[in-house]
Amino acid sequence: MDDGWWCITENRKGGCQMVIATDDLEVACPECERAGEIEGSPCPACGGKGVILTAQGNTLLDFIQKHLNK
């Protein structure tokens, strides 16, 4: 898994107000084990992405999409 971190907003001193680990946003697909495909076809469990969003990942995605679509 990616050990990256996401900084959601920055305060005036340049530090993060909220930090989320990538592991909190997605997990490896148990069907294709991150490959994104099974026997040459897109994995039906993850839609070919190799990962499945967690509840927190879905919440963040919904929030971002909501504000980008305005």
Backbone as JSON, one array per atom type, in Angstrom:
{
  "sequence": "MDDGWWCITENRKGGCQMVIATDDLEVACPECERAGEIEGSPCPACGGKGVILTAQGNTLLDFIQKHLNK",
  "N": [[0.83, -1.19, 0.0], [0.34, 2.31, -0.48], [2.21, 4.53, 1.39], [1.65, 7.17, 1.69], [0.68, 10.56, 2.64], [-2.03, 12.81, 3.04], [-2.54, 16.23, 2.94], [-5.07, 18.14, 3.93], [-5.92, 20.85, 4.39], [-4.08, 23.9, 4.72], [-2.59, 25.68, 7.39], [-1.9, 29.06, 8.48], [0.81, 29.06, 9.04], [1.82, 27.2, 7.35], [1.52, 24.56, 8.05], [-0.26, 21.42, 8.31], [-3.76, 21.16, 8.9], [-5.37, 18.98, 8.95], [-4.61, 15.64, 8.62], [-4.49, 12.81, 6.61], [-3.87, 9.42, 6.28], [-3.0, 7.54, 3.4], [-3.68, 4.87, 3.58], [-5.98, 5.01, 5.09], [-7.9, 5.7, 3.29], [-8.21, 3.88, 1.2], [-8.26, 0.34, 0.42], [-6.55, -2.68, -0.48], [-7.88, -4.57, -3.18], [-9.54, -7.52, -2.44], [-10.16, -9.49, -4.26], [-8.66, -9.3, -6.71], [-6.19, -8.66, -5.76], [-4.88, -6.1, -5.96], [-4.21, -6.06, -8.66], [-6.1, -5.29, -10.53], [-7.26, -6.66, -12.52], [-8.64, -9.83, -13.54], [-7.72, -12.75, -14.94], [-7.25, -11.41, -17.38], [-9.45, -9.75, -17.69], [-11.23, -6.8, -16.55], [-11.41, -6.45, -13.03], [-14.37, -7.31, -11.38], [-15.02, -6.66, -8.77], [-13.61, -4.36, -7.98], [-13.8, -2.69, -10.09], [-11.68, -2.63, -11.83], [-9.71, -1.07, -10.71], [-8.05, -1.97, -8.69], [-8.09, -1.29, -6.06], [-10.25, -0.67, -3.25], [-12.37, 1.8, -2.09], [-12.45, 3.06, 1.25], [-14.89, 3.78, 3.84], [-14.24, 6.34, 4.74], [-12.7, 7.18, 2.58], [-14.64, 7.25, 0.55], [-16.29, 9.27, 1.58], [-14.57, 11.5, 1.5], [-14.11, 11.62, -1.27], [-16.74, 12.14, -2.21], [-17.14, 14.68, -1.05], [-15.13, 16.21, -2.32], [-15.92, 15.96, -5.03], [-18.42, 17.18, -4.89], [-17.76, 19.86, -4.4], [-16.13, 20.49, -6.55], [-17.84, 20.37, -8.67], [-19.36, 22.64, -8.6]],
  "CA": [[0.0, 0.0, 0.0], [1.02, 3.59, -0.5], [2.33, 5.09, 2.73], [1.56, 8.62, 1.56], [-0.19, 11.33, 3.52], [-2.75, 13.89, 2.38], [-2.77, 17.43, 3.73], [-6.34, 18.67, 3.44], [-5.84, 22.3, 4.38], [-2.88, 24.43, 5.35], [-2.81, 26.84, 8.24], [-1.09, 30.22, 8.09], [2.23, 28.77, 9.2], [2.21, 26.19, 6.38], [1.3, 23.2, 8.56], [-1.56, 20.81, 8.01], [-4.78, 21.13, 9.93], [-5.92, 17.63, 8.95], [-3.75, 14.73, 7.89], [-5.11, 11.5, 6.42], [-2.99, 8.45, 5.63], [-3.61, 6.9, 2.23], [-4.27, 3.62, 4.05], [-7.31, 5.29, 5.63], [-8.8, 6.03, 2.19], [-8.43, 2.74, 0.31], [-7.67, -0.94, 0.77], [-6.32, -3.54, -1.64], [-9.01, -5.41, -3.56], [-9.26, -8.9, -2.07], [-10.4, -10.39, -5.39], [-7.56, -9.27, -7.7], [-4.97, -8.34, -5.02], [-4.33, -4.87, -6.53], [-3.86, -6.18, -10.07], [-7.09, -4.59, -11.31], [-7.87, -7.58, -13.49], [-8.62, -11.26, -13.27], [-7.66, -13.49, -16.21], [-7.29, -10.49, -18.52], [-10.66, -8.9, -17.68], [-11.28, -5.92, -15.38], [-11.96, -7.08, -11.83], [-15.7, -6.78, -11.11], [-15.13, -6.18, -7.39], [-13.04, -3.01, -7.81], [-13.94, -1.93, -11.34], [-10.39, -2.55, -12.52], [-8.81, -0.11, -10.06], [-7.12, -2.66, -7.81], [-8.35, -0.87, -4.68], [-11.62, -0.36, -2.88], [-12.39, 2.93, -1.15], [-13.03, 2.87, 2.57], [-15.96, 4.75, 4.11], [-13.62, 7.66, 4.8], [-12.32, 7.51, 1.21], [-15.86, 7.63, -0.16], [-16.73, 10.56, 2.11], [-13.68, 12.52, 0.95], [-14.39, 11.72, -2.71], [-18.03, 12.84, -2.36], [-16.92, 16.08, -0.69], [-14.36, 16.87, -3.38], [-16.76, 16.04, -6.22], [-19.47, 18.17, -4.64], [-17.23, 21.22, -4.5], [-15.57, 20.7, -7.89], [-18.94, 20.47, -9.62], [-20.09, 23.92, -8.44]],
  "C": [[0.87, 1.25, 0.0], [1.04, 4.14, 0.92], [2.25, 6.6, 2.72], [0.59, 9.25, 2.54], [-0.83, 12.43, 2.7], [-2.91, 15.03, 3.34], [-4.0, 18.1, 3.17], [-6.32, 20.19, 3.36], [-4.56, 22.74, 5.05], [-3.24, 25.6, 6.24], [-1.84, 27.94, 7.82], [0.4, 29.98, 8.19], [2.7, 27.67, 8.25], [2.04, 24.76, 6.85], [-0.08, 22.7, 8.21], [-2.5, 20.9, 9.19], [-5.4, 19.75, 10.04], [-5.03, 16.76, 8.09], [-4.44, 13.37, 7.82], [-4.1, 10.59, 5.72], [-3.73, 7.82, 4.46], [-4.28, 5.59, 2.62], [-5.67, 3.81, 4.62], [-8.35, 5.49, 4.53], [-9.12, 4.84, 1.29], [-7.74, 1.5, 0.84], [-7.49, -1.75, -0.51], [-7.55, -4.39, -1.91], [-8.68, -6.86, -3.2], [-9.44, -9.89, -3.22], [-9.21, -10.45, -6.34], [-6.21, -8.94, -7.06], [-4.17, -7.21, -5.67], [-3.99, -4.94, -8.01], [-4.84, -5.41, -10.96], [-7.76, -5.46, -12.36], [-7.74, -9.02, -13.03], [-8.72, -11.96, -14.62], [-7.87, -12.57, -17.42], [-8.51, -9.59, -18.6], [-10.64, -8.0, -16.45], [-11.97, -6.63, -14.2], [-13.34, -6.47, -11.54], [-15.85, -6.21, -9.7], [-14.66, -4.74, -7.22], [-13.16, -2.17, -9.07], [-12.63, -1.75, -12.07], [-9.39, -1.6, -11.89], [-7.77, -0.77, -9.16], [-7.29, -2.3, -6.34], [-9.84, -0.61, -4.49], [-11.58, 0.76, -1.86], [-13.01, 2.53, 0.17], [-14.18, 3.87, 2.73], [-15.4, 6.16, 4.13], [-13.19, 8.11, 3.4], [-13.51, 7.95, 0.39], [-16.37, 8.99, 0.29], [-15.88, 11.69, 1.53], [-13.93, 12.71, -0.54], [-15.7, 12.46, -2.96], [-17.88, 14.33, -2.09], [-16.2, 16.82, -1.81], [-15.2, 17.02, -4.65], [-17.85, 17.09, -6.07], [-18.96, 19.59, -4.87], [-16.58, 21.51, -5.85], [-16.66, 20.9, -8.93], [-19.73, 21.76, -9.5], [-19.63, 24.92, -9.46]]
}
